[in-house]
């Protein structure tokens, strides 16, 4: 079992290009089915974070390849 608070401490990395996407900010759940449907990673900062940030990245559960002790590997084509 893994707690959501523990998942938020792990880097999310795209296996397609090796790019670090950040940390999980939120999750989407299907309450009727009782399962996580996606993880949400904050969008990239704009101009050193002074002007807000881009749109959040919603990563469907099907694109998660491995949840390790320190990192969550996802596969996003064209990343």
Biopython code that builds the backbone (N, CA, C, O; Angstrom):
import numpy as np
from Bio.PDB.StructureBuilder import StructureBuilder

atoms = [
    (1, "UNK", "N", (0.828, -1.184, 0.000)),
    (1, "UNK", "CA", (0.000, 0.000, 0.000)),
    (1, "UNK", "C", (0.874, 1.250, 0.000)),
    (1, "UNK", "O", (1.918, 1.296, 0.651)),
    (2, "UNK", "N", (0.435, 2.248, -0.732)),
    (2, "UNK", "CA", (1.144, 3.516, -0.811)),
    (2, "UNK", "C", (0.151, 4.631, -0.509)),
    (2, "UNK", "O", (-0.960, 4.643, -1.040)),
    (3, "UNK", "N", (0.552, 5.559, 0.338)),
    (3, "UNK", "CA", (-0.286, 6.701, 0.673)),
    (3, "UNK", "C", (-0.093, 7.795, -0.366)),
    (3, "UNK", "O", (0.981, 7.917, -0.955)),
    (4, "UNK", "N", (-1.130, 8.587, -0.588)),
    (4, "UNK", "CA", (-1.041, 9.710, -1.522)),
    (4, "UNK", "C", (0.054, 10.670, -1.078)),
    (4, "UNK", "O", (0.782, 11.207, -1.913)),
    (5, "UNK", "N", (0.179, 10.890, 0.218)),
    (5, "UNK", "CA", (1.215, 11.801, 0.717)),
    (5, "UNK", "C", (2.611, 11.300, 0.348)),
    (5, "UNK", "O", (3.515, 12.106, 0.129)),
    (6, "UNK", "N", (2.801, 9.977, 0.278)),
    (6, "UNK", "CA", (4.094, 9.416, -0.126)),
    (6, "UNK", "C", (4.316, 9.598, -1.624)),
    (6, "UNK", "O", (5.442, 9.858, -2.050)),
    (7, "UNK", "N", (3.271, 9.465, -2.426)),
    (7, "UNK", "CA", (3.399, 9.658, -3.875)),
    (7, "UNK", "C", (3.808, 11.086, -4.208)),
    (7, "UNK", "O", (4.557, 11.314, -5.158)),
    (8, "UNK", "N", (3.325, 12.040, -3.435)),
    (8, "UNK", "CA", (3.619, 13.449, -3.704)),
    (8, "UNK", "C", (5.085, 13.793, -3.492)),
    (8, "UNK", "O", (5.532, 14.858, -3.919)),
    (9, "UNK", "N", (5.839, 12.919, -2.844)),
    (9, "UNK", "CA", (7.262, 13.165, -2.574)),
    (9, "UNK", "C", (8.167, 12.562, -3.643)),
    (9, "UNK", "O", (9.390, 12.653, -3.532)),
    (10, "UNK", "N", (7.597, 11.953, -4.667)),
    (10, "UNK", "CA", (8.395, 11.281, -5.697)),
    (10, "UNK", "C", (8.391, 12.080, -6.994)),
    (10, "UNK", "O", (7.357, 12.597, -7.417)),
    (11, "UNK", "N", (9.561, 12.173, -7.619)),
    (11, "UNK", "CA", (9.677, 12.828, -8.923)),
    (11, "UNK", "C", (8.905, 12.043, -9.968)),
    (11, "UNK", "O", (8.881, 10.812, -9.942)),
    (12, "UNK", "N", (8.274, 12.760, -10.889)),
    (12, "UNK", "CA", (7.626, 12.134, -12.039)),
    (12, "UNK", "C", (8.551, 12.371, -13.230)),
    (12, "UNK", "O", (8.890, 13.513, -13.540)),
    (13, "UNK", "N", (8.962, 11.277, -13.901)),
    (13, "UNK", "CA", (9.902, 11.352, -15.014)),
    (13, "UNK", "C", (9.289, 10.678, -16.228)),
    (13, "UNK", "O", (8.734, 9.584, -16.132)),
    (14, "UNK", "N", (9.396, 11.350, -17.386)),
    (14, "UNK", "CA", (8.907, 10.799, -18.642)),
    (14, "UNK", "C", (9.966, 9.871, -19.230)),
    (14, "UNK", "O", (11.074, 10.315, -19.531)),
    (15, "UNK", "N", (9.644, 8.607, -19.396)),
    (15, "UNK", "CA", (10.578, 7.628, -19.944)),
    (15, "UNK", "C", (10.911, 7.907, -21.413)),
    (15, "UNK", "O", (11.986, 7.537, -21.883)),
    (16, "UNK", "N", (10.005, 8.551, -22.132)),
    (16, "UNK", "CA", (10.207, 8.795, -23.560)),
    (16, "UNK", "C", (11.390, 9.715, -23.846)),
    (16, "UNK", "O", (12.107, 9.528, -24.829)),
    (17, "UNK", "N", (11.591, 10.718, -22.974)),
    (17, "UNK", "CA", (12.681, 11.663, -23.221)),
    (17, "UNK", "C", (13.553, 11.916, -21.987)),
    (17, "UNK", "O", (14.487, 12.716, -22.048)),
    (18, "UNK", "N", (13.260, 11.241, -20.867)),
    (18, "UNK", "CA", (14.066, 11.390, -19.659)),
    (18, "UNK", "C", (13.825, 12.680, -18.906)),
    (18, "UNK", "O", (14.527, 12.975, -17.938)),
    (19, "UNK", "N", (12.854, 13.445, -19.331)),
    (19, "UNK", "CA", (12.582, 14.756, -18.727)),
    (19, "UNK", "C", (11.866, 14.617, -17.385)),
    (19, "UNK", "O", (10.921, 13.840, -17.249)),
    (20, "UNK", "N", (12.328, 15.374, -16.407)),
    (20, "UNK", "CA", (11.684, 15.429, -15.101)),
    (20, "UNK", "C", (10.468, 16.352, -15.221)),
    (20, "UNK", "O", (10.598, 17.498, -15.652)),
    (21, "UNK", "N", (9.292, 15.858, -14.840)),
    (21, "UNK", "CA", (8.064, 16.626, -14.978)),
    (21, "UNK", "C", (7.668, 17.342, -13.694)),
    (21, "UNK", "O", (6.855, 18.265, -13.722)),
    (22, "UNK", "N", (8.236, 16.924, -12.578)),
    (22, "UNK", "CA", (7.921, 17.550, -11.294)),
    (22, "UNK", "C", (7.325, 16.544, -10.329)),
    (22, "UNK", "O", (7.518, 15.336, -10.469)),
    (23, "UNK", "N", (6.601, 17.057, -9.349)),
    (23, "UNK", "CA", (5.973, 16.227, -8.327)),
    (23, "UNK", "C", (4.461, 16.231, -8.520)),
    (23, "UNK", "O", (3.902, 17.166, -9.092)),
    (24, "UNK", "N", (3.818, 15.198, -8.046)),
    (24, "UNK", "CA", (2.361, 15.116, -8.129)),
    (24, "UNK", "C", (1.749, 16.227, -7.286)),
    (24, "UNK", "O", (2.090, 16.387, -6.114)),
    (25, "UNK", "N", (0.849, 16.988, -7.887)),
    (25, "UNK", "CA", (0.143, 18.045, -7.177)),
    (25, "UNK", "C", (-1.224, 17.553, -6.704)),
    (25, "UNK", "O", (-1.713, 17.959, -5.650)),
    (26, "UNK", "N", (-1.833, 16.670, -7.502)),
    (26, "UNK", "CA", (-3.182, 16.200, -7.195)),
    (26, "UNK", "C", (-3.413, 14.878, -7.909)),
    (26, "UNK", "O", (-2.593, 14.457, -8.725)),
    (27, "UNK", "N", (-4.514, 14.228, -7.607)),
    (27, "UNK", "CA", (-4.897, 13.005, -8.310)),
    (27, "UNK", "C", (-6.367, 13.104, -8.699)),
    (27, "UNK", "O", (-7.139, 13.818, -8.059)),
    (28, "UNK", "N", (-6.747, 12.387, -9.747)),
    (28, "UNK", "CA", (-8.156, 12.263, -10.136)),
    (28, "UNK", "C", (-8.600, 10.861, -9.781)),
    (28, "UNK", "O", (-7.867, 9.894, -9.990)),
    (29, "UNK", "N", (-9.803, 10.755, -9.242)),
    (29, "UNK", "CA", (-10.314, 9.454, -8.844)),
    (29, "UNK", "C", (-11.703, 9.218, -9.415)),
    (29, "UNK", "O", (-12.488, 10.151, -9.586)),
    (30, "UNK", "N", (-11.990, 7.965, -9.704)),
    (30, "UNK", "CA", (-13.334, 7.520, -10.054)),
    (30, "UNK", "C", (-13.886, 6.912, -8.768)),
    (30, "UNK", "O", (-13.578, 5.767, -8.437)),
    (31, "UNK", "N", (-14.695, 7.671, -8.052)),
    (31, "UNK", "CA", (-15.187, 7.204, -6.756)),
    (31, "UNK", "C", (-16.108, 6.004, -6.878)),
    (31, "UNK", "O", (-16.120, 5.140, -6.001)),
    (32, "UNK", "N", (-16.875, 5.941, -7.950)),
    (32, "UNK", "CA", (-17.781, 4.809, -8.132)),
    (32, "UNK", "C", (-17.004, 3.508, -8.298)),
    (32, "UNK", "O", (-17.400, 2.469, -7.771)),
    (33, "UNK", "N", (-15.890, 3.572, -9.039)),
    (33, "UNK", "CA", (-15.076, 2.371, -9.272)),
    (33, "UNK", "C", (-14.018, 2.189, -8.181)),
    (33, "UNK", "O", (-13.434, 1.113, -8.048)),
    (34, "UNK", "N", (-13.777, 3.250, -7.401)),
    (34, "UNK", "CA", (-12.792, 3.172, -6.335)),
    (34, "UNK", "C", (-11.360, 3.058, -6.835)),
    (34, "UNK", "O", (-10.568, 2.284, -6.298)),
    (35, "UNK", "N", (-11.027, 3.840, -7.878)),
    (35, "UNK", "CA", (-9.673, 3.766, -8.420)),
    (35, "UNK", "C", (-9.171, 5.136, -8.868)),
    (35, "UNK", "O", (-9.951, 6.038, -9.176)),
    (36, "UNK", "N", (-7.854, 5.261, -8.896)),
    (36, "UNK", "CA", (-7.217, 6.482, -9.380)),
    (36, "UNK", "C", (-7.241, 6.444, -10.904)),
    (36, "UNK", "O", (-6.896, 5.426, -11.505)),
    (37, "UNK", "N", (-7.645, 7.548, -11.533)),
    (37, "UNK", "CA", (-7.710, 7.590, -12.996)),
    (37, "UNK", "C", (-6.567, 8.401, -13.610)),
    (37, "UNK", "O", (-6.215, 8.196, -14.771)),
    (38, "UNK", "N", (-5.982, 9.327, -12.829)),
    (38, "UNK", "CA", (-4.900, 10.158, -13.368)),
    (38, "UNK", "C", (-4.144, 10.830, -12.232)),
    (38, "UNK", "O", (-4.655, 10.985, -11.122)),
    (39, "UNK", "N", (-2.897, 11.228, -12.543)),
    (39, "UNK", "CA", (-2.139, 12.074, -11.631)),
    (39, "UNK", "C", (-1.985, 13.435, -12.297)),
    (39, "UNK", "O", (-1.979, 13.536, -13.524)),
    (40, "UNK", "N", (-1.863, 14.466, -11.497)),
    (40, "UNK", "CA", (-1.750, 15.824, -12.025)),
    (40, "UNK", "C", (-0.435, 16.422, -11.548)),
    (40, "UNK", "O", (-0.142, 16.451, -10.353)),
    (41, "UNK", "N", (0.353, 16.900, -12.513)),
    (41, "UNK", "CA", (1.652, 17.515, -12.255)),
    (41, "UNK", "C", (1.531, 18.981, -12.653)),
    (41, "UNK", "O", (0.969, 19.280, -13.707)),
    (42, "UNK", "N", (2.048, 19.915, -11.828)),
    (42, "UNK", "CA", (1.935, 21.333, -12.178)),
    (42, "UNK", "C", (2.625, 21.657, -13.496)),
    (42, "UNK", "O", (3.647, 21.064, -13.842)),
    (43, "UNK", "N", (2.050, 22.604, -14.220)),
    (43, "UNK", "CA", (2.644, 23.046, -15.481)),
    (43, "UNK", "C", (3.942, 23.790, -15.249)),
    (43, "UNK", "O", (4.234, 24.196, -14.124)),
    (44, "UNK", "N", (4.726, 23.974, -16.303)),
    (44, "UNK", "CA", (6.015, 24.672, -16.170)),
    (44, "UNK", "C", (5.818, 26.138, -15.799)),
    (44, "UNK", "O", (4.832, 26.760, -16.193)),
    (45, "UNK", "N", (6.771, 26.686, -15.034)),
    (45, "UNK", "CA", (6.723, 28.092, -14.649)),
    (45, "UNK", "C", (7.018, 28.990, -15.841)),
    (45, "UNK", "O", (7.682, 28.581, -16.794)),
    (46, "UNK", "N", (6.523, 30.204, -15.774)),
    (46, "UNK", "CA", (6.784, 31.187, -16.831)),
    (46, "UNK", "C", (7.665, 32.287, -16.261)),
    (46, "UNK", "O", (7.369, 32.823, -15.193)),
    (47, "UNK", "N", (8.728, 32.625, -16.947)),
    (47, "UNK", "CA", (9.627, 33.706, -16.566)),
    (47, "UNK", "C", (9.990, 33.634, -15.084)),
    (47, "UNK", "O", (9.628, 34.512, -14.300)),
    (48, "UNK", "N", (10.702, 32.585, -14.719)),
    (48, "UNK", "CA", (11.184, 32.369, -13.355)),
    (48, "UNK", "C", (10.060, 32.290, -12.330)),
    (48, "UNK", "O", (10.267, 32.584, -11.152)),
    (49, "UNK", "N", (8.863, 31.892, -12.781)),
    (49, "UNK", "CA", (7.749, 31.736, -11.863)),
    (49, "UNK", "C", (7.047, 33.027, -11.480)),
    (49, "UNK", "O", (6.102, 33.006, -10.692)),
    (50, "UNK", "N", (7.494, 34.152, -12.026)),
    (50, "UNK", "CA", (6.917, 35.436, -11.647)),
    (50, "UNK", "C", (5.562, 35.688, -12.291)),
    (50, "UNK", "O", (4.736, 36.405, -11.726)),
    (51, "UNK", "N", (5.325, 35.121, -13.441)),
    (51, "UNK", "CA", (4.070, 35.368, -14.152)),
    (51, "UNK", "C", (3.156, 34.144, -14.136)),
    (51, "UNK", "O", (2.434, 33.897, -15.101)),
    (52, "UNK", "N", (3.184, 33.395, -13.070)),
    (52, "UNK", "CA", (2.333, 32.213, -12.979)),
    (52, "UNK", "C", (2.988, 31.018, -13.626)),
    (52, "UNK", "O", (4.212, 30.945, -13.740)),
    (53, "UNK", "N", (2.166, 30.091, -14.043)),
    (53, "UNK", "CA", (2.690, 28.885, -14.684)),
    (53, "UNK", "C", (1.730, 28.405, -15.754)),
    (53, "UNK", "O", (0.587, 28.853, -15.846)),
    (54, "UNK", "N", (2.238, 27.461, -16.575)),
    (54, "UNK", "CA", (1.424, 26.910, -17.650)),
    (54, "UNK", "C", (0.364, 25.970, -17.124)),
    (54, "UNK", "O", (0.218, 25.787, -15.915)),
    (55, "UNK", "N", (-0.362, 25.387, -18.028)),
    (55, "UNK", "CA", (-1.445, 24.466, -17.656)),
    (55, "UNK", "C", (-0.887, 23.221, -16.987)),
    (55, "UNK", "O", (0.188, 22.736, -17.340)),
    (56, "UNK", "N", (-1.629, 22.714, -16.021)),
    (56, "UNK", "CA", (-1.239, 21.484, -15.346)),
    (56, "UNK", "C", (-1.280, 20.319, -16.323)),
    (56, "UNK", "O", (-2.088, 20.303, -17.252)),
    (57, "UNK", "N", (-0.402, 19.343, -16.104)),
    (57, "UNK", "CA", (-0.339, 18.163, -16.957)),
    (57, "UNK", "C", (-1.117, 17.036, -16.283)),
    (57, "UNK", "O", (-0.784, 16.621, -15.173)),
    (58, "UNK", "N", (-2.153, 16.546, -16.958)),
    (58, "UNK", "CA", (-2.948, 15.428, -16.458)),
    (58, "UNK", "C", (-2.424, 14.167, -17.129)),
    (58, "UNK", "O", (-2.482, 14.035, -18.352)),
    (59, "UNK", "N", (-1.914, 13.245, -16.325)),
    (59, "UNK", "CA", (-1.314, 12.019, -16.845)),
    (59, "UNK", "C", (-2.216, 10.853, -16.498)),
    (59, "UNK", "O", (-2.318, 10.485, -15.327)),
    (60, "UNK", "N", (-2.880, 10.258, -17.492)),
    (60, "UNK", "CA", (-3.773, 9.121, -17.226)),
    (60, "UNK", "C", (-3.026, 7.955, -16.571)),
    (60, "UNK", "O", (-1.848, 7.725, -16.842)),
    (61, "UNK", "N", (-3.726, 7.234, -15.717)),
    (61, "UNK", "CA", (-3.140, 6.108, -14.995)),
    (61, "UNK", "C", (-2.506, 5.099, -15.954)),
    (61, "UNK", "O", (-1.501, 4.475, -15.615)),
    (62, "UNK", "N", (-3.076, 4.935, -17.130)),
    (62, "UNK", "CA", (-2.567, 3.974, -18.108)),
    (62, "UNK", "C", (-1.171, 4.331, -18.604)),
    (62, "UNK", "O", (-0.470, 3.471, -19.138)),
    (63, "UNK", "N", (-0.757, 5.582, -18.436)),
    (63, "UNK", "CA", (0.567, 6.009, -18.891)),
    (63, "UNK", "C", (1.636, 5.884, -17.808)),
    (63, "UNK", "O", (2.810, 6.159, -18.058)),
    (64, "UNK", "N", (1.235, 5.471, -16.615)),
    (64, "UNK", "CA", (2.204, 5.237, -15.546)),
    (64, "UNK", "C", (2.793, 3.853, -15.751)),
    (64, "UNK", "O", (2.064, 2.863, -15.817)),
    (65, "UNK", "N", (4.124, 3.787, -15.852)),
    (65, "UNK", "CA", (4.806, 2.518, -16.125)),
    (65, "UNK", "C", (5.359, 1.868, -14.876)),
    (65, "UNK", "O", (5.369, 0.642, -14.771)),
    (66, "UNK", "N", (5.827, 2.679, -13.913)),
    (66, "UNK", "CA", (6.450, 2.111, -12.711)),
    (66, "UNK", "C", (6.414, 3.142, -11.595)),
    (66, "UNK", "O", (6.720, 4.315, -11.806)),
    (67, "UNK", "N", (6.035, 2.691, -10.406)),
    (67, "UNK", "CA", (6.101, 3.540, -9.222)),
    (67, "UNK", "C", (7.194, 2.959, -8.344)),
    (67, "UNK", "O", (7.030, 1.891, -7.754)),
    (68, "UNK", "N", (8.316, 3.674, -8.262)),
    (68, "UNK", "CA", (9.459, 3.223, -7.480)),
    (68, "UNK", "C", (9.526, 3.922, -6.145)),
    (68, "UNK", "O", (8.632, 4.690, -5.790)),
    (69, "UNK", "N", (10.590, 3.655, -5.401)),
    (69, "UNK", "CA", (10.770, 4.236, -4.074)),
    (69, "UNK", "C", (10.990, 5.748, -4.131)),
    (69, "UNK", "O", (10.589, 6.463, -3.212)),
    (70, "UNK", "N", (11.632, 6.249, -5.213)),
    (70, "UNK", "CA", (11.956, 7.673, -5.315)),
    (70, "UNK", "C", (11.378, 8.355, -6.540)),
    (70, "UNK", "O", (11.382, 9.583, -6.621)),
    (71, "UNK", "N", (10.883, 7.586, -7.489)),
    (71, "UNK", "CA", (10.475, 8.156, -8.769)),
    (71, "UNK", "C", (9.252, 7.422, -9.321)),
    (71, "UNK", "O", (9.036, 6.240, -9.053)),
    (72, "UNK", "N", (8.466, 8.158, -10.096)),
    (72, "UNK", "CA", (7.331, 7.581, -10.810)),
    (72, "UNK", "C", (7.640, 7.739, -12.286)),
    (72, "UNK", "O", (7.798, 8.857, -12.778)),
    (73, "UNK", "N", (7.728, 6.619, -12.995)),
    (73, "UNK", "CA", (8.042, 6.643, -14.422)),
    (73, "UNK", "C", (6.743, 6.623, -15.230)),
    (73, "UNK", "O", (5.884, 5.764, -15.029)),
    (74, "UNK", "N", (6.619, 7.574, -16.135)),
    (74, "UNK", "CA", (5.466, 7.642, -17.021)),
    (74, "UNK", "C", (5.962, 7.615, -18.458)),
    (74, "UNK", "O", (7.133, 7.883, -18.725)),
    (75, "UNK", "N", (5.071, 7.292, -19.377)),
    (75, "UNK", "CA", (5.450, 7.283, -20.791)),
    (75, "UNK", "C", (4.467, 8.146, -21.566)),
    (75, "UNK", "O", (3.322, 7.769, -21.813)),
    (76, "UNK", "N", (4.967, 9.327, -21.941)),
    (76, "UNK", "CA", (4.161, 10.292, -22.694)),
    (76, "UNK", "C", (4.867, 10.525, -24.019)),
    (76, "UNK", "O", (5.927, 11.149, -24.069)),
    (77, "UNK", "N", (4.280, 10.025, -25.074)),
    (77, "UNK", "CA", (4.869, 10.196, -26.407)),
    (77, "UNK", "C", (4.848, 11.665, -26.779)),
    (77, "UNK", "O", (3.854, 12.359, -26.562)),
    (78, "UNK", "N", (5.954, 12.135, -27.341)),
    (78, "UNK", "CA", (6.042, 13.523, -27.763)),
    (78, "UNK", "C", (6.134, 14.490, -26.589)),
    (78, "UNK", "O", (6.084, 15.708, -26.762)),
    (79, "UNK", "N", (6.271, 13.922, -25.381)),
    (79, "UNK", "CA", (6.419, 14.565, -24.110)),
    (79, "UNK", "C", (6.384, 15.993, -24.003)),
    (79, "UNK", "O", (6.513, 16.533, -22.904)),
]
sb = StructureBuilder()
sb.init_structure("model")
sb.init_model(0)
sb.init_chain("A")
sb.init_seg("    ")
for serial, (resi, resn, name, xyz) in enumerate(atoms, 1):
    if name == "N":
        sb.init_residue(resn, " ", resi, " ")
    sb.init_atom(name, np.array(xyz, "f"), 0.0, 1.0, " ", f" {name:<3s}", serial, name[0])
structure = sb.get_structure()
